[in-house]
Amino acid sequence: MPAQIDKITVNMDRIKVGVIGVGHLGQHHARIYADMDGVELAGICDTDAKRAKEFARKYKTTAFSDYKEMFGVVNCASVVVPTDFHYHVAKDCLQNGISVLIEKPMTKFVAEAEDLLAIAKEKGLTIQVGHIERFNAAVRALDEIPGNVRFIECHRLGPFKKRALDVGVVLDLMIHDIDIILALVKSEIASIDAVGVNILTGHEDLANVRIRFKNGAVANLTASRVTDKEMRKIRLFKDDCYISLDYIKQESVIYRKINNRITGKLINIKKEEPLKKELEAFISCLKTGERPLVSGEEGLDALKTALQIEDAIKENLKTNA
C-alpha cells in the first residue's frame, strides 16, 4: 500500500481522474471523462479485473483491480461502488489527497459522512455527491420561477432491478427527490410520517412519506422499485402557479390562473445529459475552488432525512405489527 500523502498538486490544465467501480453507472462516468476537455482519464478500477481491462481498452487508459494502486496517479476520482463501500473507499482517497465525487447516497451512516467531511476540510479537498437530478435541465429551470413552495408531490417508480440491493428504496431512489425538496424548500423539517413495504428484498421496496416543514410547506413522496412502468415526476405548487415536471423527458409545464382559467405553458428547456453536466461541474469546482452544487454537506442533509424516513417506516411497522 502506498504511503499516505497530504495533497496531490493538481495541474489545472489537465486534471487526472479515476473511476472506481465500472458497473452499470460507473461505465458512463468513464465514457464521459474520456471525452472531456481538460481531463485525462488516468485509470479505471474494478474488483472484476476482466471488466476493468475491458473498459480500460475501450477508453485507452490503465486498468486497476485495487483502487489503492491509483494513489499518486489521479487527482480526483468518481466513487461508483456499492453503498456499503462508499465510506472506506472515499476515506482512503481523501487521506491520500484525492478529491471525490461519491455516488448517492453519500454513505450508509451519518457518522461516516461527517468523518469524510472532516477529512476533506482538513486537507482542503472537494467532495461532491452524485445527486444527478440536480443537473436535470428541467430541475435547473425551476430556479428561475419565483415564489414560495407550498406543496410538493413526487413519484419515482420503476421495475425491479438486481442492483443497489444493499439499501432500501428510500436510499436507492427516494433520496434523489429528498435532496431536491430540501434545496427547494430551504426550511427545517417539523415532522415525518412514513410507511414502507418489503416485497422482494429484506429492505423496503415501496415507500411513501409525508414531510411537513417549519415554514408550512408539505411534501408527499412515493418511491417504488417494484412497479411495472417507470415514472419520475414532481409537481410543485407555489404562491401563484403549479409546475409539473417529468425527469425522464426533461420537460416541465407551468400552469397559472389567467382570466379565471388555468392555462398551461411548456417551459423552454435545452435538454442535456444530466450525468455529463454533473461530472463537468465536479471538474469545474476542482479548477475554480468553488463549492459544488451538491456538496458533501448537502449529501449529508439528504442522508440524514432519508435515515429519518427509514426510522419512521420501521416505527410504523412496529406499531401496526
C-alpha positions, 0 to 999 in steps of 0.5 A: 500500500502506498504511503499516505500523502497530504495533497496531490498538486493538481495541474489545472490544465489537465486534471487526472481522474479515476473511476472506481467501480465500472458497473452499470453507472460507473461505465458512463462516468468513464465514457464521459471523462474520456471525452472531456476537455481538460481531463485525462482519464488516468485509470479505471478500477474494478474488483472484476479485473476482466471488466476493468481491462475491458473498459480500460481498452475501450477508453485507452487508459490503465486498468486497476483491480485495487483502487489503492494502486491509483494513489499518486496517479489521479487527482480526483476520482468518481466513487461508483461502488456499492453503498456499503463501500462508499465510506472506506473507499472515499476515506482512503482517497481523501487521506491520500489527497484525492478529491471525490465525487461519491455516488448517492447516497453519500454513505450508509451512516451519518457518522461516516459522512461527517468523518469524510467531511472532516477529512476533506476540510482538513486537507482542503479537498472537494467532495461532491455527491452524485445527486444527478437530478440536480443537473436535470435541465428541467430541475435547473429551470425551476430556479428561475420561477419565483415564489414560495413552495407550498406543496410538493408531490413526487413519484419515482417508480420503476421495475425491479432491478438486481442492483443497489440491493444493499439499501432500501428504496428510500436510499436507492431512489427516494433520496434523489427527490429528498435532496431536491425538496430540501434545496427547494424548500430551504426550511427545517423539517417539523415532522415525518410520517412514513410507511414502507413495504418489503416485497422482494428484498429484506429492505423496503421496496415501496415507500411513501412519506409525508414531510411537513416543514417549519415554514408550512410547506408539505411534501408527499413522496412515493418511491417504488422499485417494484412497479411495472412502468417507470415514472419520475415526476414532481409537481410543485405548487407555489404562491401563484402557479403549479409546475409539473415536471417529468425527469425522464423527458426533461420537460416541465409545464407551468400552469397559472390562473389567467382570466379565471382559467388555468392555462398551461405553458411548456417551459423552454428547456435545452435538454442535456445529459444530466450525468455529463453536466454533473461530472463537468461541474465536479471538474469545474469546482476542482479548477475554480475552488468553488463549492459544488452544487451538491456538496458533501454537506448537502449529501449529508442533509439528504442522508440524514432525512432519508435515515429519518424516513427509514426510522419512521417506516420501521416505527410504523411497522412496529406499531401496526405489527 
